[in-house]
Amino acid sequence: MAVTYTALDASGARVEYRDRKRAWWALSVIYPLLPFVGIAAHARTGYQIALGLPLLISYGLMPLLDALIGEDENNPPEAVVPQLEEDRYYRWLTWATVPLHFVALIGCAWWVGTQPLAWWAVLLLAYVAGTDSGLGINTGHELGHKHTVIEQWLARLVLAVPAYGHFTVEHGRGHHRFVSTPEDHASSRMGESIYRFVLREIPGGIRRAWRLEAERLAQQRKSPWSFANTMLQSYAVTALLQLGLIAAFGWVMLPFLAVHNLVAWWQLTSANYVEHYGLLRGRGPDGRYEAPQPHHSWNTNHLVTNLATFHLQRHSDHHAYPSRRYQSLRHFEQLPQLPSGYFGMFPLAYVPPLWYRVMDPRLLALPHVQGDLGRVNVDPKRHAELHRRYARVDRQVA
């Protein structure tokens, strides 16, 4: 399994690199099967509450492991990155993950449709399935940034599971262009709770994706309602999948799938919320925003949750170099760093007073902010309040 990459660096010196995490990246592949842990526990014990075991693992055990094992700041040498990115093993892992998201949702639906579950247990398993399909959006994120035909199609397929077929269009051509600016509905603002953020982010993403895809098709003299619309291709698979589940398991699938879809979407909202909270790109004399830099995204190098999310949490390098594959993403010094991996940050975001207490001081202490609210993407509705609370006094004005 071990592979050693060799190359010559810019000075002509020989460089060798071995990815110590090579085998461990399989965690991103098997993690979508986590709902079956709860199903197996229920089958063995008879306790319906056991269906929620995957939530305890995700939001309890994973943050604990992150804290105990810590961070990995290792970077592959740039000289070997071309070889690393051409190694098909890494892309095969992302490809293999796609069908497993279908397996997980169908398995959860089968359990709901064939077992005498209480109403709350149906909703609990729907929630578990939704968090799992939220990971499918992450798989679609990695695939959707790649330019091969097969990876673009795989992205549309996996995004069909959480019914989020517009994501690749919205994320790649919308969010990456406007990230960390007030114009981006997918970049959260200082003082904005996740519950107000979601009201901007989800409808804004759908509208922007539709507009961008309609513009692309108009250039080709095609209707946005044609099958050339990549969003409709993904949504067609969603309809086939979810109508098939209703036909197979009955009307209980209606509340199950409704909760599943909403929770999956909420998972993406949670990720977007923590990834760019309060960060702001500067404007040049011409009024244009500077190009996205690594310090315009919150980063985390926590090892365990990065291994479970195809390095999504090295988000700073991703936004600076979007087409870079997950195994090559780098750590940089002096980046905005989250105190935990995403599985620890999501629950914190769900309690806004705790989130503000942890993140606002961290945001204002960043080297490129230095307490200046003028360098922060602030919620306009709370600007005056935050200015009074955090305004910096650099000098006395005579």
Backbone torsions as a table, in degrees:
resi	resn	phi	psi	omega
1	MET	NA	-32.2	-178.7
2	ALA	-69.5	135.2	178.2
3	VAL	-130.0	132.6	177.8
4	THR	-108.7	125.6	178.0
5	TYR	-99.4	136.3	179.1
6	THR	-128.4	145.1	179.6
7	ALA	-162.9	172.9	174.6
8	LEU	-105.0	132.2	178.8
9	ASP	-81.5	-173.9	-174.6
10	ALA	-62.4	-25.7	-179.9
11	SER	-90.2	-0.9	-179.4
12	GLY	90.7	1.5	179.9
13	ALA	-79.8	147.3	-180.0
14	ARG	-75.0	133.0	179.8
15	VAL	-120.4	133.3	174.5
16	GLU	-121.2	142.2	-179.9
17	TYR	-145.4	135.6	174.4
18	ARG	-126.1	125.2	-179.9
19	ASP	-77.5	104.7	-179.0
20	ARG	-67.8	-16.3	-179.1
21	LYS	-97.6	6.4	-171.7
22	ARG	-52.5	-51.8	-179.5
23	ALA	-71.9	-31.7	-175.6
24	TRP	-71.9	-16.6	176.6
25	TRP	-63.0	-16.4	177.0
26	ALA	-61.8	-17.7	176.5
27	LEU	-59.9	-35.1	176.9
28	SER	-65.9	-26.2	-179.2
29	VAL	-80.0	-45.0	-174.4
30	ILE	-84.0	-17.0	-176.4
31	TYR	-60.5	-34.5	176.4
32	PRO	-60.2	-16.4	179.1
33	LEU	-86.5	4.9	-176.9
34	LEU	-56.5	-36.4	178.6
35	PRO	-55.1	-26.9	-179.6
36	PHE	-69.6	-19.0	173.6
37	VAL	-64.9	-44.6	177.9
38	GLY	-66.8	-40.6	178.7
39	ILE	-63.1	-42.8	179.1
40	ALA	-64.6	-39.9	178.9
41	ALA	-64.6	-39.6	177.2
42	HIS	-65.8	-43.7	-179.5
43	ALA	-62.0	-35.0	-176.0
44	ARG	-81.7	-38.4	-173.6
45	THR	-99.7	-25.7	-174.6
46	GLY	83.8	-5.6	-179.4
47	TYR	-85.6	117.9	-177.1
48	GLN	-66.9	-27.7	179.7
49	ILE	-62.4	-21.9	179.8
50	ALA	-63.8	-18.7	177.5
51	LEU	-62.0	-22.1	179.5
52	GLY	-85.9	3.2	-178.9
53	LEU	-55.0	-38.4	177.8
54	PRO	-59.2	-30.7	178.0
55	LEU	-68.4	-38.8	177.6
56	LEU	-64.6	-38.2	178.2
57	ILE	-67.2	-46.4	-175.4
58	SER	-67.3	-46.5	-171.3
59	TYR	-103.0	0.0	175.2
60	GLY	-117.4	-63.0	-176.0
61	LEU	-67.4	-43.8	-175.7
62	MET	-63.3	-46.9	175.6
63	PRO	-62.2	-34.3	178.2
64	LEU	-64.5	-44.5	177.6
65	LEU	-63.3	-39.0	175.8
66	ASP	-57.5	-44.2	-178.2
67	ALA	-68.1	-38.9	-176.9
68	LEU	-76.0	-43.2	-176.5
69	ILE	-84.0	-32.6	173.7
70	GLY	88.6	-158.6	-172.2
71	GLU	-105.4	155.3	176.1
72	ASP	-120.2	111.2	-178.4
73	GLU	-101.4	13.4	-178.9
74	ASN	-68.2	136.5	176.0
75	ASN	-120.3	140.7	172.7
76	PRO	-71.4	140.4	176.3
77	PRO	-59.8	139.8	-176.9
78	GLU	-60.5	-27.6	-177.9
79	ALA	-64.4	-28.7	-177.3
80	VAL	-100.2	-4.0	-177.1
81	VAL	-57.1	-42.9	177.4
82	PRO	-56.1	-41.7	177.6
83	GLN	-66.8	-41.2	-178.9
84	LEU	-61.4	-41.6	-178.0
85	GLU	-75.4	-23.2	177.8
86	GLU	-85.4	-11.0	179.3
87	ASP	-69.5	111.3	-172.4
88	ARG	-69.8	-15.2	177.3
89	TYR	-53.3	-43.8	-174.8
90	TYR	-68.2	-39.3	179.1
91	ARG	-76.2	-28.3	175.4
92	TRP	-62.0	-33.1	177.8
93	LEU	-62.9	-43.8	179.3
94	THR	-67.4	-38.2	179.4
95	TRP	-64.1	-42.6	-177.7
96	ALA	-66.1	-25.8	-178.1
97	THR	-70.2	-29.7	-174.2
98	VAL	-56.5	-55.4	-179.0
99	PRO	-64.5	-25.3	-178.5
100	LEU	-67.8	-29.1	175.6
101	HIS	-67.7	-36.1	174.0
102	PHE	-65.7	-43.0	179.8
103	VAL	-59.9	-43.5	-177.4
104	ALA	-64.4	-46.5	-179.2
105	LEU	-65.7	-45.5	-180.0
106	ILE	-63.0	-38.3	178.5
107	GLY	-64.2	-42.9	178.3
108	CYS	-65.6	-41.4	178.6
109	ALA	-63.8	-40.9	177.8
110	TRP	-60.5	-41.9	-179.5
111	TRP	-66.2	-41.7	177.4
112	VAL	-63.6	-41.6	-174.9
113	GLY	-77.4	-13.8	-175.0
114	THR	-120.0	-5.0	-177.8
115	GLN	-114.3	146.6	178.3
116	PRO	-79.5	77.7	-176.3
117	LEU	-92.9	146.0	170.5
118	ALA	-66.1	158.7	-177.8
119	TRP	-58.4	-38.2	-178.0
120	TRP	-70.2	-29.9	178.1
121	ALA	-72.0	-34.5	174.4
122	VAL	-61.0	-45.6	-179.6
123	LEU	-68.8	-35.6	178.1
124	LEU	-63.4	-46.3	179.1
125	LEU	-68.4	-32.3	174.9
126	ALA	-63.2	-39.8	178.2
127	TYR	-64.5	-45.1	177.9
128	VAL	-59.1	-46.7	179.5
129	ALA	-62.2	-36.5	179.6
130	GLY	-66.8	-41.7	176.9
131	THR	-63.1	-35.1	179.3
132	ASP	-68.0	-42.7	179.1
133	SER	-70.2	-24.0	171.6
134	GLY	-60.1	-35.0	173.6
135	LEU	-64.6	-27.6	176.2
136	GLY	-63.5	-34.3	175.6
137	ILE	-64.2	-36.2	176.8
138	ASN	-64.5	-41.7	176.1
139	THR	-62.5	-42.7	176.1
140	GLY	-62.4	-32.2	177.2
141	HIS	-63.2	-47.5	179.5
142	GLU	-64.3	-44.5	-178.0
143	LEU	-71.3	-38.4	-174.5
144	GLY	-67.1	-19.7	178.0
145	HIS	-83.8	-5.6	-178.0
146	LYS	-96.2	155.3	-167.9
147	HIS	-105.7	9.0	176.6
148	THR	-82.1	150.9	-179.1
149	VAL	-62.1	-43.4	-176.6
150	ILE	-65.0	-39.2	-178.5
151	GLU	-72.4	-33.3	174.7
152	GLN	-64.0	-42.3	179.0
153	TRP	-69.3	-38.8	177.4
154	LEU	-63.4	-36.4	176.5
155	ALA	-60.9	-45.4	179.5
156	ARG	-63.3	-38.2	-179.8
157	LEU	-65.5	-48.6	-176.3
158	VAL	-70.1	-29.9	176.4
159	LEU	-71.8	-15.6	175.8
160	ALA	-69.4	-26.7	-177.7
161	VAL	-63.9	-48.5	176.5
162	PRO	-88.3	10.1	-179.9
163	ALA	59.5	44.1	-177.3
164	TYR	-124.7	47.2	-172.6
165	GLY	-65.8	-14.3	-179.9
166	HIS	-83.8	-4.6	-168.6
167	PHE	-62.2	-46.3	-175.7
168	THR	-60.3	-41.3	178.4
169	VAL	-65.2	-51.2	-176.6
170	GLU	-63.6	-43.4	-174.8
171	HIS	-72.3	-49.7	-174.3
172	GLY	-71.2	-42.1	-174.8
173	ARG	-101.1	-10.6	-179.8
174	GLY	-111.4	-69.0	-176.2
175	HIS	-57.9	-44.2	-177.5
176	HIS	-66.7	-25.3	178.7
177	ARG	-78.2	-39.8	-172.6
178	PHE	-107.8	7.4	-174.4
179	VAL	-51.4	143.2	177.5
180	SER	56.5	40.6	171.8
181	THR	-133.1	158.9	177.2
182	PRO	-62.7	-20.8	-179.0
183	GLU	-76.0	-13.4	-175.1
184	ASP	-95.3	115.1	178.4
185	HIS	-71.2	-14.6	-179.9
186	ALA	-95.5	9.5	174.9
187	SER	-115.3	116.4	-176.5
188	SER	-75.7	153.9	-175.5
189	ARG	-108.1	151.4	177.0
190	MET	-59.4	131.4	179.7
191	GLY	87.1	-3.5	179.6
192	GLU	-95.5	120.9	178.5
193	SER	-72.2	159.2	178.8
194	ILE	-63.5	-25.6	-177.9
195	TYR	-76.3	-29.0	171.8
196	ARG	-83.2	-32.3	179.0
197	PHE	-60.6	-43.0	-176.6
198	VAL	-62.2	-28.7	179.1
199	LEU	-71.8	-21.2	172.9
200	ARG	-89.2	-42.5	-166.3
201	GLU	-71.4	-51.4	-173.9
202	ILE	-66.9	-53.6	178.7
203	PRO	-65.4	-34.6	178.2
204	GLY	-64.0	-38.3	179.1
205	GLY	-66.1	-42.3	179.8
206	ILE	-64.8	-45.9	-179.6
207	ARG	-62.5	-45.3	-176.8
208	ARG	-67.7	-40.4	179.1
209	ALA	-61.5	-44.6	-179.0
210	TRP	-63.5	-41.9	180.0
211	ARG	-64.1	-44.8	-178.6
212	LEU	-64.2	-41.4	-179.3
213	GLU	-71.1	-37.1	177.5
214	ALA	-63.4	-39.1	178.2
215	GLU	-65.0	-41.4	179.4
216	ARG	-62.4	-44.5	-178.2
217	LEU	-70.8	-32.2	177.8
218	ALA	-62.5	-35.6	177.5
219	GLN	-64.9	-24.7	177.9
220	GLN	-97.3	8.0	-178.3
221	ARG	58.3	41.9	178.8
222	LYS	-122.2	150.8	178.8
223	SER	-75.7	144.0	174.6
224	PRO	-65.2	-15.5	178.7
225	TRP	-92.3	6.7	177.0
226	SER	-81.7	165.3	-179.5
227	PHE	-74.0	-4.6	173.4
228	ALA	-71.5	-13.4	176.6
229	ASN	-71.3	113.8	-175.5
230	THR	-64.7	-28.6	177.4
231	MET	-66.6	-43.6	-179.5
232	LEU	-66.5	-31.1	176.5
233	GLN	-60.6	-44.9	-179.7
234	SER	-69.3	-42.2	-179.9
235	TYR	-64.7	-30.9	176.9
236	ALA	-63.0	-39.9	177.3
237	VAL	-67.2	-39.1	176.5
238	THR	-57.6	-47.2	-179.2
239	ALA	-61.3	-43.9	179.6
240	LEU	-62.1	-44.2	-177.6
241	LEU	-66.6	-51.8	-171.5
242	GLN	-76.9	-34.6	173.1
243	LEU	-66.3	-35.5	176.6
244	GLY	-63.2	-38.6	178.1
245	LEU	-66.5	-38.7	177.3
246	ILE	-64.2	-43.8	178.9
247	ALA	-63.5	-36.1	-175.4
248	ALA	-79.4	-37.2	-169.8
249	PHE	-121.0	1.0	172.5
250	GLY	92.2	-173.8	-172.2
251	TRP	-70.7	-14.2	175.5
252	VAL	-60.7	-19.8	178.6
253	MET	-68.2	-22.8	-177.9
254	LEU	-63.0	-55.3	176.3
255	PRO	-67.4	-34.9	179.4
256	PHE	-59.7	-50.0	-177.4
257	LEU	-71.9	-33.2	177.8
258	ALA	-61.7	-47.7	178.7
259	VAL	-66.0	-43.7	178.8
260	HIS	-55.1	-49.1	-177.1
261	ASN	-64.8	-45.1	-178.5
262	LEU	-63.2	-41.6	-179.5
263	VAL	-67.6	-40.2	177.7
264	ALA	-60.1	-43.6	178.3
265	TRP	-64.6	-39.1	179.2
266	TRP	-62.7	-33.2	177.3
267	GLN	-62.5	-42.2	177.4
268	LEU	-66.2	-42.3	176.7
269	THR	-56.5	-41.9	-179.8
270	SER	-61.8	-42.8	179.0
271	ALA	-65.4	-47.7	179.1
272	ASN	-59.7	-37.4	-177.6
273	TYR	-63.0	-44.7	-175.0
274	VAL	-81.5	-19.0	-170.6
275	GLU	-76.8	-26.4	-174.7
276	HIS	-137.4	19.7	-173.6
277	TYR	-50.7	115.8	173.1
278	GLY	74.3	-5.1	-176.0
279	LEU	-79.0	143.1	-172.2
280	LEU	-137.2	128.9	172.7
281	ARG	-80.0	141.0	-180.0
282	GLY	-77.4	161.3	176.9
283	ARG	-108.2	144.0	175.2
284	GLY	-85.2	177.4	179.2
285	PRO	-58.1	-26.4	-179.9
286	ASP	-85.0	2.6	178.7
287	GLY	86.4	-3.9	-179.7
288	ARG	-83.9	146.7	177.2
289	TYR	-73.1	145.3	174.4
290	GLU	-64.0	159.1	177.6
291	ALA	-63.9	145.7	178.7
292	PRO	-56.8	132.3	179.4
293	GLN	-118.3	163.9	179.6
294	PRO	-54.6	-31.4	-177.5
295	HIS	-80.4	7.6	175.6
296	HIS	-96.0	10.6	175.6
297	SER	-138.1	144.5	172.6
298	TRP	-76.5	136.7	-174.2
299	ASN	-119.0	154.8	168.6
300	THR	-151.0	135.7	-179.2
301	ASN	-103.5	14.1	-178.4
302	HIS	-58.4	126.5	-164.7
303	LEU	-67.6	-49.6	-169.6
304	VAL	-65.2	-49.3	-177.4
305	THR	-72.3	-25.1	172.5
306	ASN	-67.3	-38.1	177.8
307	LEU	-66.8	-24.8	-179.1
308	ALA	-90.5	-5.0	-174.6
309	THR	-132.4	27.4	179.9
310	PHE	49.1	45.1	173.6
311	HIS	63.0	21.8	178.6
312	LEU	-53.8	-32.3	-171.6
313	GLN	-77.7	-11.6	167.6
314	ARG	-83.9	63.1	-168.5
315	HIS	-78.0	-23.1	-178.4
316	SER	-64.9	-48.3	179.0
317	ASP	-67.7	-34.1	179.7
318	HIS	-61.1	-44.0	-178.1
319	HIS	-73.7	-28.8	176.6
320	ALA	-75.1	-32.6	-178.3
321	TYR	-136.9	79.0	-168.8
322	PRO	-61.7	-29.6	-176.2
323	SER	-86.5	-3.5	179.8
324	ARG	-66.4	132.2	-176.9
325	ARG	-75.9	156.6	-169.2
326	TYR	-57.3	-37.5	-176.0
327	GLN	-69.6	-13.4	-177.1
328	SER	-105.0	-3.2	-176.0
329	LEU	-64.3	143.3	-169.7
330	ARG	-112.4	155.9	167.7
331	HIS	-92.1	139.5	174.0
332	PHE	-122.8	148.8	175.2
333	GLU	-73.4	157.4	174.7
334	GLN	62.0	31.5	177.1
335	LEU	-92.6	156.9	167.7
336	PRO	-62.0	118.0	-174.7
337	GLN	-115.4	129.3	174.2
338	LEU	-76.1	148.1	-178.7
339	PRO	-76.0	-9.2	179.3
340	SER	-150.7	170.3	171.4
341	GLY	-70.2	174.1	-174.8
342	TYR	-60.6	-34.7	-177.1
343	PHE	-68.9	-19.4	172.5
344	GLY	-90.9	-30.7	-177.6
345	MET	-77.4	-32.4	-178.2
346	PHE	-59.0	-52.8	179.3
347	PRO	-60.4	-33.6	177.2
348	LEU	-63.3	-40.7	179.8
349	ALA	-65.1	-26.0	-178.0
350	TYR	-74.9	-8.2	176.4
351	VAL	-120.5	86.0	-170.9
352	PRO	-51.2	-42.7	179.6
353	PRO	-59.5	-39.0	177.5
354	LEU	-68.7	-40.2	178.4
355	TRP	-58.9	-48.7	-179.1
356	TYR	-62.3	-39.8	-178.3
357	ARG	-63.5	-36.7	-179.2
358	VAL	-82.2	-45.3	-167.2
359	MET	-91.3	-32.1	-177.5
360	ASP	-63.1	-47.6	176.1
361	PRO	-61.9	-36.8	178.6
362	ARG	-64.9	-39.8	177.8
363	LEU	-63.7	-47.7	-176.1
364	LEU	-70.9	-20.8	-179.9
365	ALA	-85.5	-3.8	-178.6
366	LEU	-60.4	145.2	-177.2
367	PRO	-57.5	-34.4	-177.8
368	HIS	-88.6	-1.9	177.2
369	VAL	-106.0	-52.3	177.1
370	GLN	50.9	44.5	174.3
371	GLY	78.5	2.7	-175.8
372	ASP	-91.8	110.2	179.7
373	LEU	-65.5	-17.3	175.7
374	GLY	-68.5	-14.1	178.4
375	ARG	-105.4	17.7	-176.9
376	VAL	-123.3	143.8	173.8
377	ASN	-82.0	95.7	-171.4
378	VAL	-99.6	141.3	174.6
379	ASP	-63.7	118.9	-178.1
380	PRO	-56.6	-31.6	-178.3
381	LYS	-71.1	-17.4	-179.2
382	ARG	-120.3	13.2	-175.2
383	HIS	-60.4	-49.5	-176.8
384	ALA	-62.2	-43.5	179.8
385	GLU	-62.2	-46.8	-179.0
386	LEU	-68.3	-34.7	178.0
387	HIS	-63.2	-42.2	178.6
388	ARG	-64.6	-37.2	-175.9
389	ARG	-77.0	-38.2	-170.1
390	TYR	-118.4	2.4	-174.8
391	ALA	-53.7	135.6	-178.5
392	ARG	-91.1	136.2	176.5
393	VAL	-111.2	100.4	-177.2
394	ASP	-85.3	-31.6	-174.8
395	ARG	-158.5	157.4	174.3
396	GLN	-83.0	133.9	177.0
397	VAL	-97.1	120.1	-176.4
398	ALA	-66.4	NA	NA
